[in-house]
Amino acid sequence: MLKAIVVDTPLINKQAITFYEKSGFVKVLGLSEEFYKTWTRMSKPV
């Protein structure tokens, strides 16, 4: 069963991040520091 939708977006893509936030996605914490230097991961329960 699908529990959440997860997307990875480059930090430079501010329009996508804004779109996902307005669509109910939240940033996922707990990934490597190296990942968060250039990307963000967002999740939304379904």
CHARMM internal coordinates of N, CA and C (Angstrom, degrees):
IC EDIT
DIST 1 N 1 CA 1.4462
DIST 1 CA 1 C 1.5309
ANGL 1 N 1 CA 1 C 108.84
DIST 1 C 2 N 1.2993
ANGL 1 CA 1 C 2 N 116.56
DIHE 1 N 1 CA 1 C 2 N 134.91
DIST 2 N 2 CA 1.4658
ANGL 1 C 2 N 2 CA 123.15
DIHE 1 CA 1 C 2 N 2 CA 178.12
DIST 2 CA 2 C 1.5279
ANGL 2 N 2 CA 2 C 109.29
DIHE 1 C 2 N 2 CA 2 C -74.01
DIST 2 C 3 N 1.3505
ANGL 2 CA 2 C 3 N 116.40
DIHE 2 N 2 CA 2 C 3 N 127.43
DIST 3 N 3 CA 1.4589
ANGL 2 C 3 N 3 CA 120.82
DIHE 2 CA 2 C 3 N 3 CA -178.69
DIST 3 CA 3 C 1.5152
ANGL 3 N 3 CA 3 C 113.18
DIHE 2 C 3 N 3 CA 3 C -108.50
DIST 3 C 4 N 1.3530
ANGL 3 CA 3 C 4 N 116.16
DIHE 3 N 3 CA 3 C 4 N -27.92
DIST 4 N 4 CA 1.4630
ANGL 3 C 4 N 4 CA 119.49
DIHE 3 CA 3 C 4 N 4 CA -177.77
DIST 4 CA 4 C 1.5234
ANGL 4 N 4 CA 4 C 109.90
DIHE 3 C 4 N 4 CA 4 C -157.75
DIST 4 C 5 N 1.3084
ANGL 4 CA 4 C 5 N 114.38
DIHE 4 N 4 CA 4 C 5 N 155.93
DIST 5 N 5 CA 1.4596
ANGL 4 C 5 N 5 CA 121.75
DIHE 4 CA 4 C 5 N 5 CA 171.33
DIST 5 CA 5 C 1.5198
ANGL 5 N 5 CA 5 C 106.24
DIHE 4 C 5 N 5 CA 5 C -102.62
DIST 5 C 6 N 1.3337
ANGL 5 CA 5 C 6 N 116.67
DIHE 5 N 5 CA 5 C 6 N 130.93
DIST 6 N 6 CA 1.4612
ANGL 5 C 6 N 6 CA 121.75
DIHE 5 CA 5 C 6 N 6 CA -178.60
DIST 6 CA 6 C 1.5208
ANGL 6 N 6 CA 6 C 108.60
DIHE 5 C 6 N 6 CA 6 C -122.99
DIST 6 C 7 N 1.3314
ANGL 6 CA 6 C 7 N 115.82
DIHE 6 N 6 CA 6 C 7 N 133.07
DIST 7 N 7 CA 1.4645
ANGL 6 C 7 N 7 CA 120.86
DIHE 6 CA 6 C 7 N 7 CA 177.60
DIST 7 CA 7 C 1.5271
ANGL 7 N 7 CA 7 C 109.48
DIHE 6 C 7 N 7 CA 7 C -128.38
DIST 7 C 8 N 1.3211
ANGL 7 CA 7 C 8 N 116.10
DIHE 7 N 7 CA 7 C 8 N 144.34
DIST 8 N 8 CA 1.4592
ANGL 7 C 8 N 8 CA 122.80
DIHE 7 CA 7 C 8 N 8 CA 172.44
DIST 8 CA 8 C 1.5179
ANGL 8 N 8 CA 8 C 107.30
DIHE 7 C 8 N 8 CA 8 C -110.70
DIST 8 C 9 N 1.3245
ANGL 8 CA 8 C 9 N 116.27
DIHE 8 N 8 CA 8 C 9 N 130.60
DIST 9 N 9 CA 1.4581
ANGL 8 C 9 N 9 CA 121.70
DIHE 8 CA 8 C 9 N 9 CA -175.85
DIST 9 CA 9 C 1.5286
ANGL 9 N 9 CA 9 C 109.70
DIHE 8 C 9 N 9 CA 9 C -134.30
DIST 9 C 10 N 1.3407
ANGL 9 CA 9 C 10 N 117.85
DIHE 9 N 9 CA 9 C 10 N 134.32
DIST 10 N 10 CA 1.4652
ANGL 9 C 10 N 10 CA 119.18
DIHE 9 CA 9 C 10 N 10 CA 175.34
DIST 10 CA 10 C 1.5288
ANGL 10 N 10 CA 10 C 110.06
DIHE 9 C 10 N 10 CA 10 C -62.15
DIST 10 C 11 N 1.3143
ANGL 10 CA 10 C 11 N 117.03
DIHE 10 N 10 CA 10 C 11 N 142.34
DIST 11 N 11 CA 1.4653
ANGL 10 C 11 N 11 CA 121.01
DIHE 10 CA 10 C 11 N 11 CA -179.43
DIST 11 CA 11 C 1.5257
ANGL 11 N 11 CA 11 C 112.63
DIHE 10 C 11 N 11 CA 11 C -60.49
DIST 11 C 12 N 1.3268
ANGL 11 CA 11 C 12 N 117.64
DIHE 11 N 11 CA 11 C 12 N -27.29
DIST 12 N 12 CA 1.4687
ANGL 11 C 12 N 12 CA 119.64
DIHE 11 CA 11 C 12 N 12 CA -179.43
DIST 12 CA 12 C 1.5226
ANGL 12 N 12 CA 12 C 112.22
DIHE 11 C 12 N 12 CA 12 C -72.17
DIST 12 C 13 N 1.3270
ANGL 12 CA 12 C 13 N 118.23
DIHE 12 N 12 CA 12 C 13 N -13.30
DIST 13 N 13 CA 1.4668
ANGL 12 C 13 N 13 CA 121.90
DIHE 12 CA 12 C 13 N 13 CA -179.50
DIST 13 CA 13 C 1.5340
ANGL 13 N 13 CA 13 C 109.31
DIHE 12 C 13 N 13 CA 13 C -91.50
DIST 13 C 14 N 1.3234
ANGL 13 CA 13 C 14 N 115.72
DIHE 13 N 13 CA 13 C 14 N 70.16
DIST 14 N 14 CA 1.4672
ANGL 13 C 14 N 14 CA 122.08
DIHE 13 CA 13 C 14 N 14 CA -176.54
DIST 14 CA 14 C 1.5367
ANGL 14 N 14 CA 14 C 112.27
DIHE 13 C 14 N 14 CA 14 C -61.23
DIST 14 C 15 N 1.3369
ANGL 14 CA 14 C 15 N 116.67
DIHE 14 N 14 CA 14 C 15 N -34.69
DIST 15 N 15 CA 1.4698
ANGL 14 C 15 N 15 CA 119.41
DIHE 14 CA 14 C 15 N 15 CA 179.99
DIST 15 CA 15 C 1.5246
ANGL 15 N 15 CA 15 C 111.21
DIHE 14 C 15 N 15 CA 15 C -63.35
DIST 15 C 16 N 1.3292
ANGL 15 CA 15 C 16 N 117.26
DIHE 15 N 15 CA 15 C 16 N -41.12
DIST 16 N 16 CA 1.4623
ANGL 15 C 16 N 16 CA 120.40
DIHE 15 CA 15 C 16 N 16 CA 179.48
DIST 16 CA 16 C 1.5225
ANGL 16 N 16 CA 16 C 110.59
DIHE 15 C 16 N 16 CA 16 C -66.85
DIST 16 C 17 N 1.3173
ANGL 16 CA 16 C 17 N 116.69
DIHE 16 N 16 CA 16 C 17 N -42.78
DIST 17 N 17 CA 1.4646
ANGL 16 C 17 N 17 CA 120.16
DIHE 16 CA 16 C 17 N 17 CA 179.81
DIST 17 CA 17 C 1.5265
ANGL 17 N 17 CA 17 C 110.42
DIHE 16 C 17 N 17 CA 17 C -61.21
DIST 17 C 18 N 1.3226
ANGL 17 CA 17 C 18 N 116.87
DIHE 17 N 17 CA 17 C 18 N -44.22
DIST 18 N 18 CA 1.4689
ANGL 17 C 18 N 18 CA 121.10
DIHE 17 CA 17 C 18 N 18 CA 177.49
DIST 18 CA 18 C 1.5245
ANGL 18 N 18 CA 18 C 110.76
DIHE 17 C 18 N 18 CA 18 C -61.68
DIST 18 C 19 N 1.3303
ANGL 18 CA 18 C 19 N 117.32
DIHE 18 N 18 CA 18 C 19 N -43.49
DIST 19 N 19 CA 1.4623
ANGL 18 C 19 N 19 CA 121.81
DIHE 18 CA 18 C 19 N 19 CA 178.77
DIST 19 CA 19 C 1.5286
ANGL 19 N 19 CA 19 C 110.62
DIHE 18 C 19 N 19 CA 19 C -59.35
DIST 19 C 20 N 1.3337
ANGL 19 CA 19 C 20 N 116.63
DIHE 19 N 19 CA 19 C 20 N -48.66
DIST 20 N 20 CA 1.4632
ANGL 19 C 20 N 20 CA 119.93
DIHE 19 CA 19 C 20 N 20 CA -179.30
DIST 20 CA 20 C 1.5265
ANGL 20 N 20 CA 20 C 111.47
DIHE 19 C 20 N 20 CA 20 C -63.16
DIST 20 C 21 N 1.3307
ANGL 20 CA 20 C 21 N 117.92
DIHE 20 N 20 CA 20 C 21 N -41.34
DIST 21 N 21 CA 1.4635
ANGL 20 C 21 N 21 CA 120.34
DIHE 20 CA 20 C 21 N 21 CA 178.50
DIST 21 CA 21 C 1.5278
ANGL 21 N 21 CA 21 C 110.91
DIHE 20 C 21 N 21 CA 21 C -61.68
DIST 21 C 22 N 1.3217
ANGL 21 CA 21 C 22 N 117.39
DIHE 21 N 21 CA 21 C 22 N -42.86
DIST 22 N 22 CA 1.4719
ANGL 21 C 22 N 22 CA 120.90
DIHE 21 CA 21 C 22 N 22 CA 178.66
DIST 22 CA 22 C 1.5273
ANGL 22 N 22 CA 22 C 111.73
DIHE 21 C 22 N 22 CA 22 C -67.48
DIST 22 C 23 N 1.3384
ANGL 22 CA 22 C 23 N 116.19
DIHE 22 N 22 CA 22 C 23 N -21.53
DIST 23 N 23 CA 1.4690
ANGL 22 C 23 N 23 CA 121.21
DIHE 22 CA 22 C 23 N 23 CA -179.96
DIST 23 CA 23 C 1.5267
ANGL 23 N 23 CA 23 C 112.47
DIHE 22 C 23 N 23 CA 23 C -91.89
DIST 23 C 24 N 1.3346
ANGL 23 CA 23 C 24 N 117.04
DIHE 23 N 23 CA 23 C 24 N 6.05
DIST 24 N 24 CA 1.4479
ANGL 23 C 24 N 24 CA 120.85
DIHE 23 CA 23 C 24 N 24 CA 175.00
DIST 24 CA 24 C 1.5240
ANGL 24 N 24 CA 24 C 115.84
DIHE 23 C 24 N 24 CA 24 C 97.21
DIST 24 C 25 N 1.3243
ANGL 24 CA 24 C 25 N 117.75
DIHE 24 N 24 CA 24 C 25 N 5.96
DIST 25 N 25 CA 1.4626
ANGL 24 C 25 N 25 CA 120.44
DIHE 24 CA 24 C 25 N 25 CA 177.63
DIST 25 CA 25 C 1.5214
ANGL 25 N 25 CA 25 C 109.25
DIHE 24 C 25 N 25 CA 25 C -79.11
DIST 25 C 26 N 1.3356
ANGL 25 CA 25 C 26 N 116.06
DIHE 25 N 25 CA 25 C 26 N 149.19
DIST 26 N 26 CA 1.4618
ANGL 25 C 26 N 26 CA 121.92
DIHE 25 CA 25 C 26 N 26 CA 175.65
DIST 26 CA 26 C 1.5211
ANGL 26 N 26 CA 26 C 108.50
DIHE 25 C 26 N 26 CA 26 C -126.71
DIST 26 C 27 N 1.3334
ANGL 26 CA 26 C 27 N 115.45
DIHE 26 N 26 CA 26 C 27 N 153.30
DIST 27 N 27 CA 1.4605
ANGL 26 C 27 N 27 CA 120.43
DIHE 26 CA 26 C 27 N 27 CA -179.48
DIST 27 CA 27 C 1.5226
ANGL 27 N 27 CA 27 C 110.26
DIHE 26 C 27 N 27 CA 27 C -69.89
DIST 27 C 28 N 1.3243
ANGL 27 CA 27 C 28 N 115.18
DIHE 27 N 27 CA 27 C 28 N 138.12
DIST 28 N 28 CA 1.4602
ANGL 27 C 28 N 28 CA 122.51
DIHE 27 CA 27 C 28 N 28 CA 177.97
DIST 28 CA 28 C 1.5247
ANGL 28 N 28 CA 28 C 107.81
DIHE 27 C 28 N 28 CA 28 C -92.04
DIST 28 C 29 N 1.3192
ANGL 28 CA 28 C 29 N 116.19
DIHE 28 N 28 CA 28 C 29 N 131.36
DIST 29 N 29 CA 1.4562
ANGL 28 C 29 N 29 CA 121.38
DIHE 28 CA 28 C 29 N 29 CA 178.53
DIST 29 CA 29 C 1.5238
ANGL 29 N 29 CA 29 C 109.77
DIHE 28 C 29 N 29 CA 29 C -104.59
DIST 29 C 30 N 1.3251
ANGL 29 CA 29 C 30 N 115.97
DIHE 29 N 29 CA 29 C 30 N 163.48
DIST 30 N 30 CA 1.4508
ANGL 29 C 30 N 30 CA 119.87
DIHE 29 CA 29 C 30 N 30 CA 173.44
DIST 30 CA 30 C 1.5141
ANGL 30 N 30 CA 30 C 115.38
DIHE 29 C 30 N 30 CA 30 C 100.94
DIST 30 C 31 N 1.3265
ANGL 30 CA 30 C 31 N 117.79
DIHE 30 N 30 CA 30 C 31 N 4.61
DIST 31 N 31 CA 1.4587
ANGL 30 C 31 N 31 CA 119.46
DIHE 30 CA 30 C 31 N 31 CA 176.51
DIST 31 CA 31 C 1.5200
ANGL 31 N 31 CA 31 C 109.44
DIHE 30 C 31 N 31 CA 31 C -90.69
DIST 31 C 32 N 1.3071
ANGL 31 CA 31 C 32 N 116.81
DIHE 31 N 31 CA 31 C 32 N 176.18
DIST 32 N 32 CA 1.4712
ANGL 31 C 32 N 32 CA 120.00
DIHE 31 CA 31 C 32 N 32 CA -175.83
DIST 32 CA 32 C 1.5251
ANGL 32 N 32 CA 32 C 111.54
DIHE 31 C 32 N 32 CA 32 C -64.13
DIST 32 C 33 N 1.3106
ANGL 32 CA 32 C 33 N 114.35
DIHE 32 N 32 CA 32 C 33 N 147.85
DIST 33 N 33 CA 1.4664
ANGL 32 C 33 N 33 CA 120.79
DIHE 32 CA 32 C 33 N 33 CA 177.57
DIST 33 CA 33 C 1.5317
ANGL 33 N 33 CA 33 C 110.61
DIHE 32 C 33 N 33 CA 33 C -59.64
DIST 33 C 34 N 1.3171
ANGL 33 CA 33 C 34 N 116.14
DIHE 33 N 33 CA 33 C 34 N -35.19
DIST 34 N 34 CA 1.4712
ANGL 33 C 34 N 34 CA 121.62
DIHE 33 CA 33 C 34 N 34 CA 179.25
DIST 34 CA 34 C 1.5318
ANGL 34 N 34 CA 34 C 110.53
DIHE 33 C 34 N 34 CA 34 C -61.24
DIST 34 C 35 N 1.3198
ANGL 34 CA 34 C 35 N 117.62
DIHE 34 N 34 CA 34 C 35 N -41.03
DIST 35 N 35 CA 1.4644
ANGL 34 C 35 N 35 CA 122.13
DIHE 34 CA 34 C 35 N 35 CA 179.31
DIST 35 CA 35 C 1.5268
ANGL 35 N 35 CA 35 C 110.53
DIHE 34 C 35 N 35 CA 35 C -61.29
DIST 35 C 36 N 1.3270
ANGL 35 CA 35 C 36 N 115.94
DIHE 35 N 35 CA 35 C 36 N -44.86
DIST 36 N 36 CA 1.4650
ANGL 35 C 36 N 36 CA 120.39
DIHE 35 CA 35 C 36 N 36 CA -174.50
DIST 36 CA 36 C 1.5236
ANGL 36 N 36 CA 36 C 114.14
DIHE 35 C 36 N 36 CA 36 C -73.08
DIST 36 C 37 N 1.3319
ANGL 36 CA 36 C 37 N 118.14
DIHE 36 N 36 CA 36 C 37 N -7.08
DIST 37 N 37 CA 1.4638
ANGL 36 C 37 N 37 CA 120.34
DIHE 36 CA 36 C 37 N 37 CA 176.19
DIST 37 CA 37 C 1.5230
ANGL 37 N 37 CA 37 C 111.88
DIHE 36 C 37 N 37 CA 37 C -68.90
DIST 37 C 38 N 1.3456
ANGL 37 CA 37 C 38 N 117.20
DIHE 37 N 37 CA 37 C 38 N -30.74
DIST 38 N 38 CA 1.4666
ANGL 37 C 38 N 38 CA 120.09
DIHE 37 CA 37 C 38 N 38 CA -176.28
DIST 38 CA 38 C 1.5299
ANGL 38 N 38 CA 38 C 114.46
DIHE 37 C 38 N 38 CA 38 C -129.96
DIST 38 C 39 N 1.3287
ANGL 38 CA 38 C 39 N 118.02
DIHE 38 N 38 CA 38 C 39 N -10.58
DIST 39 N 39 CA 1.4660
ANGL 38 C 39 N 39 CA 121.48
DIHE 38 CA 38 C 39 N 39 CA -175.79
DIST 39 CA 39 C 1.5205
ANGL 39 N 39 CA 39 C 110.98
DIHE 38 C 39 N 39 CA 39 C -130.50
DIST 39 C 40 N 1.3180
ANGL 39 CA 39 C 40 N 114.96
DIHE 39 N 39 CA 39 C 40 N 162.75
DIST 40 N 40 CA 1.4577
ANGL 39 C 40 N 40 CA 120.97
DIHE 39 CA 39 C 40 N 40 CA 167.59
DIST 40 CA 40 C 1.5261
ANGL 40 N 40 CA 40 C 107.34
DIHE 39 C 40 N 40 CA 40 C -131.43
DIST 40 C 41 N 1.3201
ANGL 40 CA 40 C 41 N 116.54
DIHE 40 N 40 CA 40 C 41 N 145.54
DIST 41 N 41 CA 1.4643
ANGL 40 C 41 N 41 CA 122.10
DIHE 40 CA 40 C 41 N 41 CA 176.44
DIST 41 CA 41 C 1.5213
ANGL 41 N 41 CA 41 C 106.32
DIHE 40 C 41 N 41 CA 41 C -114.58
DIST 41 C 42 N 1.3282
ANGL 41 CA 41 C 42 N 115.02
DIHE 41 N 41 CA 41 C 42 N 132.49
DIST 42 N 42 CA 1.4539
ANGL 41 C 42 N 42 CA 120.63
DIHE 41 CA 41 C 42 N 42 CA -178.76
DIST 42 CA 42 C 1.5169
ANGL 42 N 42 CA 42 C 109.21
DIHE 41 C 42 N 42 CA 42 C -128.34
DIST 42 C 43 N 1.3190
ANGL 42 CA 42 C 43 N 116.10
DIHE 42 N 42 CA 42 C 43 N 150.94
DIST 43 N 43 CA 1.4592
ANGL 42 C 43 N 43 CA 122.06
DIHE 42 CA 42 C 43 N 43 CA -175.76
DIST 43 CA 43 C 1.5232
ANGL 43 N 43 CA 43 C 110.08
DIHE 42 C 43 N 43 CA 43 C -138.03
DIST 43 C 44 N 1.3368
ANGL 43 CA 43 C 44 N 113.95
DIHE 43 N 43 CA 43 C 44 N 149.73
DIST 44 N 44 CA 1.4639
ANGL 43 C 44 N 44 CA 120.63
DIHE 43 CA 43 C 44 N 44 CA 176.66
DIST 44 CA 44 C 1.5256
ANGL 44 N 44 CA 44 C 107.98
DIHE 43 C 44 N 44 CA 44 C -141.88
DIST 44 C 45 N 1.3267
ANGL 44 CA 44 C 45 N 118.35
DIHE 44 N 44 CA 44 C 45 N 124.15
DIST 45 N 45 CA 1.4716
ANGL 44 C 45 N 45 CA 119.98
DIHE 44 CA 44 C 45 N 45 CA 177.52
DIST 45 CA 45 C 1.5267
ANGL 45 N 45 CA 45 C 110.65
DIHE 44 C 45 N 45 CA 45 C -65.94
DIST 45 C 46 N 1.3098
ANGL 45 CA 45 C 46 N 115.49
DIHE 45 N 45 CA 45 C 46 N 149.26
DIST 46 N 46 CA 1.4720
ANGL 45 C 46 N 46 CA 119.88
DIHE 45 CA 45 C 46 N 46 CA 176.75
DIST 46 CA 46 C 1.5052
ANGL 46 N 46 CA 46 C 110.73
DIHE 45 C 46 N 46 CA 46 C -116.07
END
COOR INIT
IC SEED 1 N 1 CA 1 C
IC BUILD
